[in-house]
Amino acid sequence: MKRKNSTMVRGVAGRVKAFLPFCLFTLLPLNIHAQQISAKNEVIDCGSVVYEQPVTAKFELQNMSSNPLVIKNVRTSCGCTTVEYPKGQIAPGESFVVNATYDSRQMGHFFKDIALYSDASQQPFYLQIRGVVVEEIIDFAGQYPFTIADLNVDRNNVEFDDVNRGDRPVQKINVRNASTKSVSPVVMHLPSYMEAQVSPTTLAPGRQGVISLILDSKKVRDYGLTQTSVFLGMFPGDKVHPDKEISVSTVLLPAFTEMTESQMAIAPQMQLSAEELNITFGGKKKKSETILIQNMGRSELEISSLQMFTEGMQVKLNKTRLMPNEEAKLKITVDAHQIKKARSKPRILMITNDPKRPKLIINVNVN
């Protein structure tokens, strides 16, 4: 009886071994040939939309697999959105369009999801149309002094000042399409602590829009000044070029909110002989000025950061730690040729442990 059982076990094991490779062989092609959908934009921002004037978002998609694709069903987050999509087979590699129309019958911001169900996956492929419904579209009335590729912009330099850890400030850039063709602006080379939103996603000729840069201060590494550059492209995948540069600076401040009254009473206190310099070169290539820094408090003053917003300046500080009533000298040298290239106003940033003035800006006026 034991021999019979052992023979049966070996027979079952043999059949299992023979069956497993067949299972793997038959399942493997399903993963290799899994159908896929890609979208040029999975989210389309329509910008400002007039009340009761329906708006349509055109989603450009592509069948990325080697098999035909069929969209079996489409669902939306509410009956206010209707969708047009291809009903037949979509060939491998073929591009197709899904049009989503929102009826704009409710004032305020809207975020409408569209789920595409296909034979490519058991999970739907999601798209979103968003924007804001208003009574009347009011265009930006300011000036556009700068040009980046096909766009006129009201600024090419963005500053996040006085940011505390945990803040999520937003800075906006107004843009206008100055070309004769539609463009889809995109912000390239964003640092890890910043994201961008463009509204509307596509700008028709002469149409205005807004680019929002959102700062996540929790991800900014150091206190003081952090500078970077982003680049404004005319379409996803556009090339980076110096002419498309937008400079971005962030000033992250240390927090002293938890200090007690007794701690504040003995805290350091910084005083400067001048907080603004007027530089006149008088034909000279370089000009230097000196500012005296004094600690008027009752404990040690520490200057932890000394940074410049622009090129064309050099600073030299003889002391970074000052005991009560002690002085330090800050020498500022300005280069006449280089300072002319500066995009932003020449300034010097100081970060200290003075709880009343953790940040101090020295403005430099050049004649």
Phi, psi and chi 1 to 4 in degrees:
 res  aa     phi    psi   chi1   chi2   chi3   chi4
   1 MET       -  -38.6 -171.6   68.0 -180.0      -
   2 LYS   -65.1  -41.1  -70.9 -177.4 -179.9  179.9
   3 ARG   -61.6  -41.1  -70.1  179.9 -177.6  176.5
   4 LYS   -63.1  -42.5 -175.0  176.2 -179.0  179.6
   5 ASN   -63.9  -43.9  -71.7  -18.4      -      -
   6 SER   -65.9  -35.1   61.2      -      -      -
   7 THR   -65.7  -41.1  -58.1      -      -      -
   8 MET   -63.9  -41.6  -69.9  176.8   62.3      -
   9 VAL   -61.4  -45.1  169.4      -      -      -
  10 ARG   -64.1  -35.6  -73.7 -163.5  -60.3  -89.2
  11 GLY   -67.1  -43.0      -      -      -      -
  12 VAL   -64.7  -43.9  170.7      -      -      -
  13 ALA   -60.7  -40.3      -      -      -      -
  14 GLY   -63.2  -42.2      -      -      -      -
  15 ARG   -66.3  -36.4  -71.9 -164.4  -64.3  -87.6
  16 VAL   -63.0  -44.1  168.9      -      -      -
  17 LYS   -62.8  -38.4  -70.6  179.2 -178.9  178.6
  18 ALA   -71.9  -30.2      -      -      -      -
  19 PHE   -79.3  -36.2  179.5   68.8      -      -
  20 LEU   -59.1  -49.4  -78.4  176.3      -      -
  21 PRO   -59.3  -35.1  -23.1   34.2      -      -
  22 PHE   -65.2  -40.9  177.2   75.5      -      -
  23 CYS   -61.4  -46.4  -70.4      -      -      -
  24 LEU   -64.0  -39.2  -67.3  174.7      -      -
  25 PHE   -64.8  -39.2 -180.0   80.2      -      -
  26 THR   -78.7  -28.3   54.7      -      -      -
  27 LEU   -82.1  -31.4  -70.9  176.1      -      -
  28 LEU   -58.4  -46.3 -172.2   58.4      -      -
  29 PRO   -61.3  -29.2  -25.0   35.4      -      -
  30 LEU   -63.6  -37.6  -66.3  178.9      -      -
  31 ASN   -74.5  -38.2  -68.1  -32.7      -      -
  32 ILE   -65.9  -41.4  -68.7  176.5      -      -
  33 HIS   -98.8   18.2  -61.0  -67.4      -      -
  34 ALA   -57.8  131.2      -      -      -      -
  35 GLN   -74.3  144.4  -64.3  163.3  -18.8      -
  36 GLN  -134.9  148.3  -60.1  175.7    4.4      -
  37 ILE  -119.8  134.8  -60.7  174.5      -      -
  38 SER  -122.5  152.4   69.2      -      -      -
  39 ALA  -128.6  139.5      -      -      -      -
  40 LYS   -60.8  -43.2 -177.5  177.9  179.6 -178.9
  41 ASN  -140.3  118.8  -69.2  -62.4      -      -
  42 GLU   -79.6  -20.5  -65.5 -179.7   17.8      -
  43 VAL  -125.0  128.5  177.6      -      -      -
  44 ILE  -118.9  122.3  -69.1 -177.7      -      -
  45 ASP   -95.5  121.5 -168.0  -46.9      -      -
  46 CYS   -88.1   -3.5  -60.7      -      -      -
  47 GLY    70.3 -146.2      -      -      -      -
  48 SER   -81.3  132.1  -63.3      -      -      -
  49 VAL  -126.0  134.8  179.7      -      -      -
  50 VAL   -74.6  139.7  177.2      -      -      -
  51 TYR   -54.3  131.8  176.8   62.8      -      -
  52 GLU    62.7   22.8  -69.2 -169.8  -26.0      -
  53 GLN  -117.1   96.6  -68.5 -171.6   13.8      -
  54 PRO   -52.6  145.7  -25.5   35.5      -      -
  55 VAL  -123.7  140.5   60.3      -      -      -
  56 THR  -116.4  131.2  -61.4      -      -      -
  57 ALA  -104.4  129.5      -      -      -      -
  58 LYS  -101.6  109.3  178.3 -178.6  177.3 -178.8
  59 PHE   -94.5  124.5  -67.9   92.8      -      -
  60 GLU   -99.9  118.5  -60.8  177.4   34.6      -
  61 LEU  -125.3  170.9  -57.6  100.6      -      -
  62 GLN  -148.6  140.9 -173.4  176.5   10.7      -
  63 ASN   -81.7  107.9  177.5    8.4      -      -
  64 MET   -89.2   -3.6  -60.1  -61.7  -68.4      -
  65 SER   -90.6  180.0   76.6      -      -      -
  66 SER   -98.4    8.9   57.0      -      -      -
  67 ASN  -119.0  154.0  -65.5  -31.5      -      -
  68 PRO   -61.3  151.5  -21.7   32.8      -      -
  69 LEU  -123.1  138.7  168.3   73.3      -      -
  70 VAL  -128.6  124.8  176.2      -      -      -
  71 ILE   -83.8  113.5  -61.1  175.4      -      -
  72 LYS   -84.9  -32.3  -60.8 -175.0  -65.6 -175.1
  73 ASN  -161.2  156.1 -171.4   23.2      -      -
  74 VAL  -134.1  133.2  171.5      -      -      -
  75 ARG  -125.2  145.5  -66.5  179.8 -177.1  177.3
  76 THR  -119.6  161.6   60.8      -      -      -
  77 SER   -73.0  -14.2   53.1      -      -      -
  78 CYS  -161.7  166.1   75.8      -      -      -
  79 GLY   -72.7   -3.9      -      -      -      -
  80 CYS   -77.8   -7.5   55.8      -      -      -
  81 THR  -120.3  126.4  -53.1      -      -      -
  82 THR  -112.6  151.3   57.4      -      -      -
  83 VAL  -131.6  136.4 -178.9      -      -      -
  84 GLU  -111.8  131.7  -64.6  179.2   -1.0      -
  85 TYR  -149.1  160.5   60.6   94.6      -      -
  86 PRO   -64.8  135.5  -18.8   30.4      -      -
  87 LYS   -96.0  -20.3  -59.1  -60.1 -168.6  -64.7
  88 GLY   -96.2 -166.9      -      -      -      -
  89 GLN   -72.7  142.9  -81.2 -165.5  -13.8      -
  90 ILE  -110.2  118.7  -59.0  166.0      -      -
  91 ALA   -66.7  158.6      -      -      -      -
  92 PRO   -56.7  130.9  -24.6   33.7      -      -
  93 GLY    78.8   -4.3      -      -      -      -
  94 GLU   -77.4  141.4 -177.0 -180.0   -9.4      -
  95 SER   -90.1  149.7  -63.0      -      -      -
  96 PHE  -148.6  167.7   60.9  100.4      -      -
  97 VAL  -124.1  137.4  172.5      -      -      -
  98 VAL  -118.5  122.4  171.2      -      -      -
  99 ASN  -103.7  124.6  -70.6  -46.0      -      -
 100 ALA  -115.1  125.5      -      -      -      -
 101 THR  -115.4  125.9  -58.9      -      -      -
 102 TYR  -103.2  135.7  175.3   62.1      -      -
 103 ASP   -77.9  -11.5   62.6   16.7      -      -
 104 SER    57.5   38.8  -55.6      -      -      -
 105 ARG   -99.3    9.7  -67.5 -179.4  179.9  176.1
 106 GLN  -134.7  128.3 -174.4  171.4  -13.3      -
 107 MET   -69.5  150.3  -61.9  -70.7  -69.3      -
 108 GLY   102.8 -172.1      -      -      -      -
 109 HIS   -72.7  145.2  -70.0  -88.5      -      -
 110 PHE  -133.8  144.2   62.8   89.6      -      -
 111 PHE  -136.7  106.1  -57.9   85.5      -      -
 112 LYS  -117.2  126.1  -56.7  -58.1  175.5 -177.3
 113 ASP   -95.3  144.5  -67.0  -40.5      -      -
 114 ILE  -124.9  126.8  -59.5  108.3      -      -
 115 ALA  -110.5  121.3      -      -      -      -
 116 LEU   -98.6  119.8  -56.1 -178.9      -      -
 117 TYR  -102.5  122.5  -68.7   85.5      -      -
 118 SER  -134.0  175.0   71.9      -      -      -
 119 ASP   -83.0   10.5   53.4    2.7      -      -
 120 ALA   -80.8  -27.3      -      -      -      -
 121 SER  -161.7  155.2  171.5      -      -      -
 122 GLN   -73.7  -20.4  -66.6 -178.3   -9.2      -
 123 GLN   -94.1  141.4  -61.0  -61.1  -40.2      -
 124 PRO   -72.9  157.6   27.1  -34.6      -      -
 125 PHE   -99.8  122.2 -174.6   84.8      -      -
 126 TYR   -97.9  140.2  -74.7  101.6      -      -
 127 LEU  -126.2  161.3  -57.1  170.3      -      -
 128 GLN  -142.6  137.9 -173.3 -174.9   83.7      -
 129 ILE  -114.8  134.2  177.3  174.4      -      -
 130 ARG  -145.0  168.4   66.9 -171.4 -175.3 -166.6
 131 GLY   164.8 -160.6      -      -      -      -
 132 VAL  -141.7  130.9   56.6      -      -      -
 133 VAL   -91.3  126.9  178.0      -      -      -
 134 VAL  -129.6  162.3  -63.6      -      -      -
 135 GLU   -71.9  -36.1  -70.6 -175.4   -0.5      -
 136 GLU  -151.5  136.7 -179.8 -176.0    3.2      -
 137 ILE   -81.6  121.4  -64.4  177.7      -      -
 138 ILE  -109.5  113.4  -58.8  175.2      -      -
 139 ASP   -76.7  155.9  -71.2  -27.5      -      -
 140 PHE   -61.9  128.1  174.4   65.7      -      -
 141 ALA   -99.6    0.9      -      -      -      -
 142 GLY   -81.2 -171.5      -      -      -      -
 143 GLN   -94.4  156.5  -59.9  -64.1  -46.3      -
 144 TYR  -119.0   80.8  -65.4   94.6      -      -
 145 PRO   -77.1  -10.0   27.0  -32.5      -      -
 146 PHE  -120.3  151.1  -53.0  102.3      -      -
 147 THR  -124.6  127.0  -61.0      -      -      -
 148 ILE  -124.5  108.1  -62.9  178.5      -      -
 149 ALA    53.1 -117.8      -      -      -      -
 150 ASP   -90.1    4.5  -66.0  -30.7      -      -
 151 LEU  -114.4  141.3  -64.3  176.5      -      -
 152 ASN   -94.2  135.0  -61.7  138.7      -      -
 153 VAL  -129.6  151.9  -61.6      -      -      -
 154 ASP   -86.6   -8.4   67.9  -27.6      -      -
 155 ARG  -159.1  147.1   59.0 -158.7  -64.0 -160.8
 156 ASN  -123.1   16.8   62.6   -1.6      -      -
 157 ASN  -142.6  123.3  178.3   57.0      -      -
 158 VAL  -119.0  135.0  174.3      -      -      -
 159 GLU  -127.5  127.4  -62.2  176.9   -1.5      -
 160 PHE  -103.8   99.0  -69.2   91.1      -      -
 161 ASP   -98.3  151.7  -77.8  -23.3      -      -
 162 ASP    51.1   54.0  -63.0  -15.3      -      -
 163 VAL   -95.3  130.6  177.8      -      -      -
 164 ASN  -100.5  147.9  -66.6  -53.8      -      -
 165 ARG   -54.6  127.1 -175.2   77.9   74.1 -175.5
 166 GLY   104.8  -18.3      -      -      -      -
 167 ASP   -70.9  154.0  -69.3  -11.2      -      -
 168 ARG  -129.8   69.0  -76.4 -178.5   63.0   86.4
 169 PRO   -71.3  156.8   26.9  -33.9      -      -
 170 VAL  -126.2  133.3  178.7      -      -      -
 171 GLN  -118.8  138.2  -68.8  -74.8  -12.9      -
 172 LYS  -113.4  143.6  -63.0 -176.8 -179.0  -64.2
 173 ILE  -119.4  120.2  -57.4  172.7      -      -
 174 ASN   -83.5  134.7  -67.9  -74.0      -      -
 175 VAL  -130.7  156.8  -60.7      -      -      -
 176 ARG  -142.0  133.9  178.4  177.2   60.3 -164.3
 177 ASN   -76.2  110.9 -176.4   -1.3      -      -
 178 ALA   -94.7    3.0      -      -      -      -
 179 SER   -97.8 -177.6   71.5      -      -      -
 180 THR  -102.0   10.6   57.3      -      -      -
 181 LYS  -133.1  157.7   58.2 -176.9  179.4 -179.5
 182 SER   -71.2  144.5  -65.2      -      -      -
 183 VAL  -130.2  155.9  -63.5      -      -      -
 184 SER  -122.4   86.3  -61.0      -      -      -
 185 PRO   -58.0  143.0  -21.7   33.6      -      -
 186 VAL  -142.1  137.9   58.3      -      -      -
 187 VAL   -93.8  120.6 -177.1      -      -      -
 188 MET  -107.2  156.7  -56.3  176.7  -67.6      -
 189 HIS    61.2   42.3  -79.2 -145.6      -      -
 190 LEU   -69.5  136.0  -76.7  164.0      -      -
 191 PRO   -70.6  166.4   26.0  -33.7      -      -
 192 SER   -64.4  -20.9   59.9      -      -      -
 193 TYR   -95.9   14.0   53.3   82.4      -      -
 194 MET  -140.8  145.7 -168.1  175.5  -60.5      -
 195 GLU  -131.9  162.5   59.6 -176.5   90.3      -
 196 ALA  -132.6  144.9      -      -      -      -
 197 GLN  -129.1  134.2  -64.6  177.4   -3.8      -
 198 VAL  -115.2  126.8 -179.2      -      -      -
 199 SER  -134.7  122.0  176.9      -      -      -
 200 PRO   -76.4  167.3   29.1  -35.1      -      -
 201 THR   -62.5  -40.5  -59.3      -      -      -
 202 THR  -118.8  132.8  -60.7      -      -      -
 203 LEU  -108.1  119.2  -72.4  173.2      -      -
 204 ALA   -73.9  162.6      -      -      -      -
 205 PRO   -53.1  129.1  -28.2   36.4      -      -
 206 GLY    80.5   -6.8      -      -      -      -
 207 ARG   -78.4  144.6  179.6   79.2 -172.9  -88.8
 208 GLN  -100.2  156.4  -63.6 -178.6   -9.0      -
 209 GLY  -155.2 -178.2      -      -      -      -
 210 VAL  -135.2  133.6  176.2      -      -      -
 211 ILE  -105.8  123.2  -62.6  172.2      -      -
 212 SER  -105.4  122.7  -60.9      -      -      -
 213 LEU  -101.5  122.9  -64.7 -179.8      -      -
 214 ILE  -112.8  125.5  -54.2  157.7      -      -
 215 LEU  -101.0  128.2  178.8   75.4      -      -
 216 ASP  -101.0   95.8 -174.6   -8.8      -      -
 217 SER   -66.0  -20.1   62.7      -      -      -
 218 LYS   -64.9  -23.6  -68.6 -179.4  179.8  178.4
 219 LYS   -96.5   -4.4  -64.4 -178.2  179.7  179.6
 220 VAL   -75.9  127.1  178.7      -      -      -
 221 ARG   -73.4  -50.7 -173.2  178.5   64.0 -179.3
 222 ASP  -114.6  150.8  -60.3  -39.8      -      -
 223 TYR   -71.4  159.0  -71.7  114.5      -      -
 224 GLY    94.6 -149.0      -      -      -      -
 225 LEU   -93.5  127.8  178.8   63.9      -      -
 226 THR  -121.9  125.0  -61.4      -      -      -
 227 GLN  -119.9  143.7  -66.9  179.9  -59.2      -
 228 THR  -153.4  179.1 -171.6      -      -      -
 229 SER  -134.2  139.3  -69.7      -      -      -
 230 VAL  -116.4  167.3  -62.0      -      -      -
 231 PHE  -130.7  137.9  -61.7   84.3      -      -
 232 LEU   -99.5  110.5 -175.3   55.3      -      -
 233 GLY   -96.1  163.2      -      -      -      -
 234 MET   -93.8  -10.7  -60.5  -57.3  105.3      -
 235 PHE  -163.3  156.3   53.4   86.2      -      -
 236 PRO   -57.7  131.7  -25.7   35.2      -      -
 237 GLY    89.3    4.8      -      -      -      -
 238 ASP   -62.5  157.4 -163.5    1.2      -      -
 239 LYS   -85.3  144.3  -66.3 -178.2  179.3  179.4
 240 VAL   -76.3  135.8  170.5      -      -      -
 241 HIS  -147.0  145.6 -169.0  -84.2      -      -
 242 PRO   -55.4  -29.4  -27.1   34.8      -      -
 243 ASP   -70.7  -11.8  -67.8  -18.3      -      -
 244 LYS  -104.0   12.5  -58.5  174.5 -176.3  177.5
 245 GLU   -76.9  139.3 -179.3 -176.8    7.4      -
 246 ILE  -126.2  117.2  -63.5  174.5      -      -
 247 SER   -81.0  141.0   56.3      -      -      -
 248 VAL  -131.8  128.8 -177.2      -      -      -
 249 SER  -124.4  145.6   61.9      -      -      -
 250 THR  -131.1  133.5  -59.5      -      -      -
 251 VAL  -115.4  106.2  177.0      -      -      -
 252 LEU   -97.1  126.5 -175.3   65.1      -      -
 253 LEU  -102.2  143.5  -58.5 -178.4      -      -
 254 PRO   -71.2  149.6   23.9  -31.9      -      -
 255 ALA  -100.1  137.4      -      -      -      -
 256 PHE  -124.3   26.1  -64.9   98.3      -      -
 257 THR   -69.5  -21.7   54.3      -      -      -
 258 GLU   -94.7    8.1  -62.9 -178.4   -0.5      -
 259 MET   -74.0  140.1  -69.9 -173.3   67.6      -
 260 THR   -82.5  169.1   63.1      -      -      -
 261 GLU   -63.2  -38.0  -69.4 -174.2    6.8      -
 262 SER   -67.6  -36.1   57.9      -      -      -
 263 GLN   -68.6  -38.4  -71.1  174.0  -34.2      -
 264 MET   -65.0  -33.6  -70.7  -70.4  -70.5      -
 265 ALA   -66.6  -29.0      -      -      -      -
 266 ILE  -107.7   11.4   60.6  171.0      -      -
 267 ALA   -70.9  157.1      -      -      -      -
 268 PRO   -67.6  156.9   23.6  -32.4      -      -
 269 GLN  -141.9  118.3 -176.8  178.6  -14.3      -
 270 MET   -92.0  138.6 -177.4  172.4   59.3      -
 271 GLN  -135.0  134.7  179.3  175.9  -68.5      -
 272 LEU  -114.0  148.0  -86.0   68.1      -      -
 273 SER   -71.4  -23.3   60.1      -      -      -
 274 ALA  -159.3  142.6      -      -      -      -
 275 GLU  -114.6    9.4  -63.8 -177.2   16.0      -
 276 GLU  -150.3  134.9 -175.6  170.6  -79.4      -
 277 LEU  -118.3  138.2  -70.6 -178.9      -      -
 278 ASN  -111.2  111.9  -64.8  -53.8      -      -
 279 ILE  -102.4  122.6  -57.2  -68.8      -      -
 280 THR  -118.7  118.4  -57.8      -      -      -
 281 PHE   -76.4  -35.3  -67.7  100.7      -      -
 282 GLY    57.8   39.3      -      -      -      -
 283 GLY    88.5   -9.7      -      -      -      -
 284 LYS   -80.5  151.6  -64.4 -178.0  178.2  179.8
 285 LYS   -77.6  -30.9  -66.4 -177.7  178.6 -179.7
 286 LYS  -137.3  152.0  -67.5 -176.0  178.8 -179.0
 287 LYS  -141.9  137.6 -172.4   68.4  178.6  -66.7
 288 SER  -119.9  146.4  -62.2      -      -      -
 289 GLU  -137.7  155.4  -63.9  -74.4   -9.5      -
 290 THR  -122.4  136.2  -60.6      -      -      -
 291 ILE  -116.5  135.3  -68.5  177.3      -      -
 292 LEU   -91.9  134.0  -63.7  179.1      -      -
 293 ILE  -115.4  130.1  -57.3  171.4      -      -
 294 GLN  -129.9  140.9 -172.9  173.3    8.9      -
 295 ASN   -92.7  108.9 -179.7    8.5      -      -
 296 MET   -95.2    3.6  -54.6  -61.8  -67.8      -
 297 GLY   -90.1 -164.0      -      -      -      -
 298 ARG  -115.7    7.2  -63.2  170.9   57.6 -172.5
 299 SER  -141.8  172.9   58.5      -      -      -
 300 GLU   -63.7  134.0 -175.1 -178.5   54.6      -
 301 LEU   -96.0  129.2  172.7   68.5      -      -
 302 GLU  -117.7  125.1  179.3 -176.5   -1.3      -
 303 ILE   -95.6   99.6  -58.3  171.1      -      -
 304 SER   -85.5  -20.2   57.3      -      -      -
 305 SER  -149.0  137.1  179.8      -      -      -
 306 LEU  -138.7  108.0 -175.5   62.1      -      -
 307 GLN  -135.9  158.7  -62.0  165.3  -63.1      -
 308 MET  -116.2  141.6  -65.9  164.1  -70.1      -
 309 PHE   -78.6  -24.6  -78.3   81.1      -      -
 310 THR  -132.5  163.2   57.0      -      -      -
 311 GLU   -79.0  169.7  -64.2 -178.7   -1.4      -
 312 GLY    93.8    5.3      -      -      -      -
 313 MET  -131.1  149.4  -67.4 -167.9  -63.3      -
 314 GLN  -129.5  140.8  -66.5 -179.7  -19.9      -
 315 VAL  -126.6  146.9  -66.5      -      -      -
 316 LYS  -140.7  120.6 -175.2  176.7 -179.5 -179.5
 317 LEU  -115.9  124.5 -178.3   64.9      -      -
 318 ASN   -79.4  -16.8   66.5  -26.0      -      -
 319 LYS  -145.4  141.2  -63.7  177.4 -175.6  177.4
 320 THR  -109.4   -9.8   57.6      -      -      -
 321 ARG  -126.7  127.7  -66.8  178.5  177.7  -88.0
 322 LEU  -127.7  125.3  -75.3   74.2      -      -
 323 MET   -75.1  166.0  -61.8  -56.5  -65.8      -
 324 PRO   -51.2  133.2  -29.0   35.8      -      -
 325 ASN    71.1    2.5  -63.0  -43.1      -      -
 326 GLU   -82.9  152.5 -166.7  173.6    3.9      -
 327 GLU  -117.2  155.8  -76.3 -172.4  -11.7      -
 328 ALA  -136.4  157.0      -      -      -      -
 329 LYS  -113.4  128.6  -66.6 -178.6  179.4 -179.9
 330 LEU  -111.5  111.7  174.1   63.0      -      -
 331 LYS   -98.2  126.5 -177.0  179.5  179.1 -178.9
 332 ILE  -117.1  123.0  -57.7  168.8      -      -
 333 THR  -117.0  130.7  -57.3      -      -      -
 334 VAL  -116.7  132.0 -177.4      -      -      -
 335 ASP   -94.1  120.4 -174.3  -64.1      -      -
 336 ALA   -61.9  -40.1      -      -      -      -
 337 HIS   -73.4  -46.5  177.1   69.1      -      -
 338 GLN   -70.6  -33.6  -69.9 -174.0    2.4      -
 339 ILE   -66.5  -23.1 -154.3   69.5      -      -
 340 LYS   -68.8  -21.3  -67.4  178.8 -179.2  178.8
 341 LYS   -85.2   -6.6  -58.1  177.3 -177.4  178.6
 342 ALA   -66.2  134.6      -      -      -      -
 343 ARG   -80.5  -39.4  -75.1 -169.5  173.7 -172.2
 344 SER  -106.1  168.8   58.8      -      -      -
 345 LYS   -64.2  132.7 -178.2  178.2  173.7   59.9
 346 PRO   -61.7  122.3  -22.2   33.5      -      -
 347 ARG  -148.2  157.2  -71.1  164.2  -64.6  167.2
 348 ILE  -122.8  133.1  -63.3  166.5      -      -
 349 LEU  -107.3  134.0  169.0   70.3      -      -
 350 MET  -122.7  131.8  -62.5  178.0   65.1      -
 351 ILE  -113.1  126.7  -59.7  -65.9      -      -
 352 THR  -133.2  176.3   76.8      -      -      -
 353 ASN   -97.8   18.0   63.4  -22.1      -      -
 354 ASP   -75.3  110.3  179.9  -12.4      -      -
 355 PRO   -63.4  -24.0   22.0  -32.0      -      -
 356 LYS   -85.3  -22.3  -67.0 -176.7  178.0  179.8
 357 ARG  -140.0   67.8  -55.6 -174.3   76.0 -177.3
 358 PRO   -66.1  -25.1   23.7  -34.1      -      -
 359 LYS  -125.1  134.7 -179.3 -162.5   83.1  168.9
 360 LEU  -135.2  131.9 -169.1  139.5      -      -
 361 ILE  -108.7  127.9  -64.7  -71.4      -      -
 362 ILE  -104.3  113.3  -60.4  172.9      -      -
 363 ASN   -83.5  140.4  -68.0  -56.9      -      -
 364 VAL  -119.9  114.3  179.1      -      -      -
 365 ASN   -98.9  125.5  -56.5  -46.3      -      -
 366 VAL  -111.2  129.8  178.2      -      -      -
 367 ASN  -113.5      -  -61.2  -44.2      -      -
